[in-house]
Amino acid sequence: MLQIENVTKRFGDRVALDDVSFRVGAGRLTGFVGGNGAGKTTAMRIILGVLASDSGRVTLHGEPLTTDDRRRFGYMPEERGLYPKMRVHEQLVYLARLRGVRARDAAVRADELIDRLELTERRDEPIEKLSLGNQQRAQIAAALVHDPDVLVLDEPFSGLDPMAVETVLGVLGEFAARGAPVLFSSHQLDLVERLCDDLVIIAGGGIRAAGSREELRAANTGSQWELLSGEDAGWVRDMPDVAVLEFDGGYVLFEADADAAQVVLQRAAALGAVHSFTPRRPTLTEIFREVVK
């Protein structure tokens, strides 16, 4: 497990990170979301040792990170950092060799990632000749080619079309399934919600919410309820202390406190079959908007 504990970072008078703490579980995909300037990239750079924090610490499996530990990290920056003149395969082999991978193993690993990320037809093309989407795939391959123990990705889905996104999601899921902690930032909240096991929401340099998807959704569930019955549910509009938000035949979304909601359920059951009755769980986008206010 990768853990960030009470990390603070200032740039002059500006506090970029204010007592930030969160964890990235082993074998889990953790989405790191926040607006521009929220502190995501600063936190990632401190994890990687590119920046030093003013206070706090970063640990891996309970021990402070060392230089050797960080050599086993895979990192993809938001700004693409590959050598534009080098060909895709030779670049991946070169980067793996810099991380201590034997030449033969590096070549095999590069070919596996090129195939998995659907870059086979671009294997021997210079990076500068690739489309932006294919450059992004190559950058992801570069972060993975040395088979890292921890993966940190800054906006990995930027510039990818929907098919490429699915390909990358599959690769990251396979990597996490082997037990590695994976942290990535993204502005694409629908992808984060679909992919991630855990979420960390940051705003103004502080953590506003963190936990599993279901924990966050449960914690932010308000007073909205969904009823699906076998009968027309128009009568709900006449119930006291109930505000109907959506209505369509046997389906109704309404707002009420728990006691009033139970009265609605009891009447629905008395009138006919109740197919479902549940509190409405908010989406990540709704949670994000609420907690960063």
C-alpha positions as CSV (number, residue, x, y, z in Angstrom):
1,M,0.0,0.0,0.0
2,L,1.2,3.5,-0.9
3,Q,0.3,6.1,1.8
4,I,0.6,9.8,1.8
5,E,0.5,11.2,5.4
6,N,0.0,14.8,6.5
7,V,1.9,16.2,3.5
8,T,2.1,20.0,3.2
9,K,3.8,21.9,0.4
10,R,4.2,25.7,0.0
11,F,5.5,27.7,-3.0
12,G,6.2,31.0,-1.4
13,D,3.0,32.3,0.2
14,R,0.9,29.8,-1.7
15,V,-0.1,26.6,0.0
16,A,-0.2,24.0,-2.7
17,L,-1.0,21.0,-0.4
18,D,-2.4,21.5,3.1
19,D,-2.0,18.5,5.4
20,V,-2.9,16.0,2.7
21,S,-3.4,12.3,3.6
22,F,-4.7,9.5,1.5
23,R,-3.8,5.9,0.6
24,V,-3.5,3.9,-2.6
25,G,-4.3,0.2,-1.9
26,A,-2.3,-2.7,-3.3
27,G,-4.1,-4.1,-6.3
28,R,-6.5,-1.2,-6.5
29,L,-7.1,1.5,-9.0
30,T,-7.4,4.9,-7.2
31,G,-8.7,7.9,-9.1
32,F,-7.3,11.3,-8.1
33,V,-9.7,14.0,-9.2
34,G,-9.8,17.8,-8.8
35,G,-9.9,20.9,-10.8
36,N,-7.0,22.7,-12.4
37,G,-4.6,23.9,-9.7
38,A,-6.2,21.7,-7.0
39,G,-2.8,20.0,-6.1
40,K,-2.9,16.7,-8.0
41,T,0.3,17.1,-9.9
42,T,2.2,18.5,-6.9
43,A,1.1,15.5,-4.8
44,M,2.2,13.1,-7.5
45,R,5.6,14.8,-7.8
46,I,6.1,14.5,-4.1
47,I,5.2,10.8,-4.2
48,L,7.8,10.4,-7.0
49,G,10.5,12.4,-5.2
50,V,10.6,15.1,-7.8
51,L,9.5,17.6,-5.2
52,A,10.2,17.5,-1.5
53,S,7.3,18.2,0.9
54,D,7.6,20.8,3.7
55,S,6.2,18.3,6.1
56,G,4.6,14.9,6.2
57,R,5.8,11.7,4.6
58,V,5.1,9.1,1.9
59,T,5.4,5.4,2.7
60,L,5.2,2.1,0.8
61,H,4.0,-0.9,2.8
62,G,4.5,1.1,6.0
63,E,8.1,2.1,5.3
64,P,9.4,5.5,4.1
65,L,10.1,5.5,0.4
66,T,13.7,5.1,-0.6
67,T,15.5,6.0,-3.9
68,D,15.5,2.3,-4.8
69,D,11.8,2.1,-4.2
70,R,11.1,4.9,-6.5
71,R,13.2,3.3,-9.3
72,R,10.5,0.6,-9.2
73,F,7.7,3.2,-9.9
74,G,6.1,3.7,-13.3
75,Y,5.2,7.3,-14.0
76,M,3.4,9.0,-16.9
77,P,3.5,12.8,-16.8
78,E,0.6,14.9,-18.2
79,E,3.1,16.5,-20.6
80,R,4.4,13.9,-23.0
81,G,8.1,13.3,-22.4
82,L,9.3,10.8,-25.0
83,Y,12.1,11.4,-27.5
84,P,10.4,12.5,-30.7
85,K,13.0,11.1,-33.1
86,M,13.3,7.6,-31.6
87,R,11.1,4.8,-32.9
88,V,8.5,3.3,-30.6
89,H,10.1,-0.1,-30.0
90,E,13.6,1.1,-29.6
91,Q,12.5,3.8,-27.2
92,L,10.6,1.4,-25.0
93,V,13.6,-1.0,-24.9
94,Y,15.9,2.0,-24.1
95,L,13.7,3.1,-21.2
96,A,13.5,-0.4,-19.8
97,R,17.2,-0.8,-20.0
98,L,17.7,2.4,-18.0
99,R,15.6,0.7,-15.3
100,G,17.9,-2.3,-15.2
101,V,16.0,-4.7,-17.4
102,R,18.1,-7.1,-19.5
103,A,18.2,-6.4,-23.2
104,R,16.3,-9.5,-24.3
105,D,13.6,-9.1,-21.6
106,A,13.2,-5.4,-22.5
107,A,12.6,-6.3,-26.1
108,V,10.0,-8.9,-25.2
109,R,8.3,-6.6,-22.8
110,A,8.2,-3.8,-25.3
111,D,6.7,-6.1,-28.0
112,E,4.0,-7.3,-25.5
113,L,3.0,-3.7,-24.6
114,I,3.0,-2.6,-28.2
115,D,0.7,-5.5,-29.1
116,R,-1.5,-5.0,-26.1
117,L,-1.9,-1.3,-26.7
118,E,-2.6,-1.8,-30.4
119,L,0.5,-0.1,-31.7
120,T,1.9,-3.0,-33.7
121,E,1.6,-1.1,-37.0
122,R,3.4,1.8,-35.5
123,R,6.2,-0.3,-33.9
124,D,9.0,1.2,-36.0
125,E,7.7,4.7,-36.5
126,P,9.3,7.7,-34.7
127,I,7.2,9.1,-31.9
128,E,6.9,12.5,-33.7
129,K,5.1,10.7,-36.6
130,L,2.4,9.3,-34.4
131,S,-1.1,10.8,-33.8
132,L,-1.6,12.4,-30.4
133,G,-3.6,9.4,-29.3
134,N,-0.9,6.9,-30.4
135,Q,1.7,9.1,-28.6
136,Q,-0.4,8.7,-25.5
137,R,-0.5,5.0,-25.8
138,A,3.3,4.9,-26.3
139,Q,3.7,7.1,-23.2
140,I,1.6,4.6,-21.2
141,A,3.7,1.8,-22.5
142,A,6.8,3.6,-21.4
143,A,5.4,3.8,-17.8
144,L,4.8,0.1,-17.8
145,V,7.7,-1.4,-19.8
146,H,10.0,-2.0,-16.7
147,D,7.2,-3.9,-14.9
148,P,6.9,-1.4,-12.0
149,D,5.7,-2.1,-8.5
150,V,3.7,1.1,-8.3
151,L,2.1,3.1,-11.1
152,V,1.4,6.8,-11.1
153,L,-0.3,8.3,-14.1
154,D,-1.2,12.0,-14.7
155,E,-4.2,12.3,-17.1
156,P,-3.6,9.0,-18.9
157,F,-6.8,9.2,-21.0
158,S,-6.1,12.6,-22.5
159,G,-6.4,12.6,-26.2
160,L,-7.7,9.0,-26.5
161,D,-10.7,8.1,-28.5
162,P,-13.3,5.8,-27.0
163,M,-11.8,2.6,-28.4
164,A,-8.4,3.5,-27.2
165,V,-9.8,4.3,-23.8
166,E,-11.2,0.8,-23.5
167,T,-7.8,-0.7,-24.5
168,V,-6.0,1.3,-21.9
169,L,-8.6,0.5,-19.2
170,G,-8.0,-3.2,-19.9
171,V,-4.2,-2.8,-19.6
172,L,-4.4,-0.9,-16.3
173,G,-7.0,-3.3,-14.9
174,E,-4.7,-6.2,-15.6
175,F,-1.7,-4.4,-14.1
176,A,-3.7,-3.7,-10.8
177,A,-4.9,-7.3,-10.7
178,R,-1.3,-8.4,-10.2
179,G,-1.3,-6.5,-6.8
180,A,0.3,-3.1,-7.7
181,P,-1.1,0.2,-6.3
182,V,-2.3,2.3,-9.2
183,L,-2.9,6.1,-8.8
184,F,-4.1,8.2,-11.7
185,S,-5.6,11.6,-12.2
186,S,-8.3,12.5,-14.7
187,H,-10.8,15.2,-15.5
188,Q,-13.0,12.5,-17.1
189,L,-15.2,11.7,-14.1
190,D,-17.3,9.2,-16.0
191,L,-14.2,7.1,-16.7
192,V,-13.0,7.4,-13.1
193,E,-16.3,6.3,-11.8
194,R,-16.4,3.3,-14.1
195,L,-12.8,2.2,-13.6
196,C,-11.7,3.0,-10.1
197,D,-12.0,1.0,-6.9
198,D,-11.2,4.1,-4.8
199,L,-11.5,7.8,-5.2
200,V,-9.6,10.8,-3.8
201,I,-11.1,14.2,-4.4
202,I,-8.9,17.3,-3.9
203,A,-9.7,21.0,-4.0
204,G,-7.7,24.0,-2.9
205,G,-4.8,21.8,-1.8
206,G,-6.9,19.8,0.6
207,I,-8.6,16.4,0.5
208,R,-12.3,16.8,0.4
209,A,-13.3,13.2,0.2
210,A,-11.6,9.8,-0.1
211,G,-12.8,6.2,0.0
212,S,-14.2,3.5,-2.2
213,R,-16.8,4.4,-4.8
214,E,-19.6,2.8,-2.8
215,E,-18.4,4.4,0.5
216,L,-18.4,7.8,-1.1
217,R,-21.8,7.3,-2.7
218,A,-23.3,6.0,0.5
219,A,-21.8,8.8,2.6
220,N,-23.3,11.4,0.2
221,T,-26.7,9.8,-0.3
222,G,-29.3,12.4,0.6
223,S,-33.0,12.3,0.9
224,Q,-33.9,11.2,-2.7
225,W,-35.7,7.9,-3.3
226,E,-36.6,5.8,-6.3
227,L,-39.8,3.8,-6.5
228,L,-40.6,1.4,-9.3
229,S,-44.1,-0.2,-9.0
230,G,-46.4,-2.2,-11.2
231,E,-49.1,0.5,-10.9
232,D,-49.2,4.1,-12.0
233,A,-47.4,6.1,-9.3
234,G,-49.0,9.5,-9.9
235,W,-50.5,9.4,-6.5
236,V,-47.1,10.1,-4.9
237,R,-47.5,13.7,-6.0
238,D,-50.3,14.1,-3.5
239,M,-48.4,12.6,-0.5
240,P,-47.6,15.0,2.3
241,D,-43.9,16.0,2.9
242,V,-42.9,14.5,-0.5
243,A,-41.6,16.4,-3.5
244,V,-41.7,14.5,-6.8
245,L,-38.6,15.2,-9.0
246,E,-39.3,12.7,-11.9
247,F,-42.3,10.7,-12.8
248,D,-43.0,8.2,-15.6
249,G,-45.8,5.7,-15.1
250,G,-44.8,3.3,-12.4
251,Y,-41.4,5.0,-11.8
252,V,-41.0,8.0,-9.5
253,L,-38.0,9.8,-8.1
254,F,-38.9,11.9,-5.1
255,E,-37.4,13.8,-2.2
256,A,-38.5,13.1,1.4
257,D,-37.2,12.3,4.8
258,A,-36.9,8.6,5.8
259,D,-40.3,8.6,7.7
260,A,-42.2,10.0,4.8
261,A,-40.4,7.7,2.3
262,Q,-41.6,4.7,4.4
263,V,-45.1,5.9,4.2
264,V,-44.8,6.1,0.4
265,L,-43.5,2.5,0.3
266,Q,-46.3,1.2,2.5
267,R,-48.9,2.8,0.3
268,A,-47.2,1.5,-2.9
269,A,-47.2,-2.0,-1.5
270,A,-50.9,-1.8,-0.6
271,L,-51.8,-0.7,-4.1
272,G,-49.8,-3.4,-6.0
273,A,-46.4,-5.0,-6.7
274,V,-43.3,-3.0,-5.8
275,H,-40.4,-3.9,-8.1
276,S,-37.8,-1.7,-6.3
277,F,-37.5,0.9,-3.7
278,T,-34.1,2.4,-3.0
279,P,-32.3,5.6,-1.9
280,R,-30.9,7.3,-4.9
281,R,-27.1,7.1,-4.9
282,P,-25.4,10.2,-6.4
283,T,-22.9,9.9,-9.3
284,L,-19.2,10.9,-8.9
285,T,-19.8,14.1,-10.8
286,E,-22.6,15.0,-8.4
287,I,-20.4,14.2,-5.4
288,F,-17.5,16.1,-6.8
289,R,-19.6,19.2,-7.4
290,E,-21.0,19.0,-3.9
291,V,-17.8,18.5,-1.9
292,V,-15.7,21.1,-3.8
293,K,-18.2,24.0,-3.3
